[in-house]
Amino acid sequence: MNKLSKISLASTILLISMIIIVLVVVVFFKKTSRYETFETFSLGTYVQLRISTKANASIIAREIFQEFDRITKKFNPYNPESVIYKLNNSTDWVEVDDETFAVIDLSLQYAKMTRGSFDPTLGRLIKLWGFDKFSEEDKQFKVPNNEEIKNALENSGFEKVEIDYKNRKIKTNGVWFDLGGIAKGYALERAYQIAKEADRECTGFIEAGGDIRILGPKFGKDYWIIGIRNPRGNDSIDYIYLKNGAVATSGDYERYFEIGEKRYHHLLDRNTGYPALGAISATVIADDAIKADAFSTAAFILGKDKWLYTRTILPKENAEIFLVTNEQKILKTDGFEYYENTY
């Protein structure tokens, strides 16, 4: 073989090697960067999973949606088979499983931290207002009278609950748990855990009723762009950029009824027994979905009148808040601006 032939052969081998490397890279990145979308209805809302993974995305989606349904059934306070129903209808100590104990204990911690603006024991009040089985097709709503509200409030309040940590028991002392303000966040965190157990490097997000838990940066490096809904329109009033963490919004446009020109929504203030008046929307960015879920309710209830408390205390718990008052004025914690930009 002459020198020219050797050079030609070497060049051909090099070219073939480069082509193989390029094909491998293209196939690999095509597989890991392609996003698949799955949808279902659970926890009383629409749920969407968007995921890119080296694992089987369909199996991950199925496991996540099954988990959502399990949580829905387990923590539904109006299902006679649920643990919450049993707690609410007992006058004595009730021993519960580890998961239930942990979720309730955490919800009570958030209640204490927010001075009751988030309170998981307002089940009687929620039922009184008709938001326990709310349906847009059901027009038979009425505003409870003062006596009815007074009676419901007398049997509400997280301070009444007793916890036996040693024996994993709970005594409600007459209050009714309704974990609607934290269950969605808990389900989103479980979804995150399931996805990461299947593939630590998966990316994407899971959304439930507008609340979002990020699984990882878009294409492994970019921000997910999330719009904050205009509570009095169909557009977005701001945009945030996230690579991780969670965001949740509580608004008076989600579940409500109107009598005359007055709107009555489901975010009830335990100090008055009526829907809170100091905000129409509260969005929270946090490091996990449970915290974001609970704090969005708390920030909404605290409203504009207690904004100083909100902007001072909640950021200490790694949470940033975007509040829209009933005059449609926007209030933001100091650190919220960080998420309105890319870096």
Secondary structure by P-SEA (a helix, b strand, c coil): ccaaaaaaaaaaaaaaaaaaaaaaaaaaaaaaabbbbbbbbcccbbbbbbbcccccaaaaaaaaaaaaaaaaaaacccccccaaaaaaacccbbbbcaaaaaaaaaaaaaaaaacccccccaaaaaaaaccccccccccbbbbbcaaaaaaaaaaccccccccccccbbbbcccbbbbccccaaaaaaaaaaaaaaaaccccccccccccbbbbccccccbbbbbbbbcccccccccbbbbbcccbbbbbccccccccccccccccccccccccccccccbbbbbcccaaaaaaaaaaaaaacccaaaaaacccccccbbbbbbccccbbbbccccccccccc
